[in-house]
Amino acid sequence: MATARQIAANRRNATLSTGPTSDAGKAVSRRNAVRTGRAGAGVVLPDEEADRVRERVAQWGAELGPVGPLEAFYVTQLATESVRIERRQRDERVLLVQFQG
């Protein structure tokens, strides 16, 4: 059982834990709960990334002219993976800046 003094110390310490304050830190922590691949139940993308995937599918679908569901699937997979790669590259840049600064 925690003493009154420990409880007071925990409350004081909790006021110091406000999370990330920089835009870069917030961008990284925003995706902490994103789970993909074998660890998750599928790809979970933030809304702006889902919009980017839909735009890319439309553009690439028009350009490549997929024939049948298999080729349409490939276009969708390619668009999804390209957005995920871009997200990882952004995250890597943010992490490099954090570690250097």
Buried (B, 14 or more C-beta within 10 A) or exposed (E): EEEEEEEEEEEEEEEEEEEEEEEBBEBBEEBEEBEEEEEEEEBEBEEEBBEBBEEBBEEBBEEEEBEEEEEBEEBBEBBBEBBBEEBEEBBEEBEEEEEEE
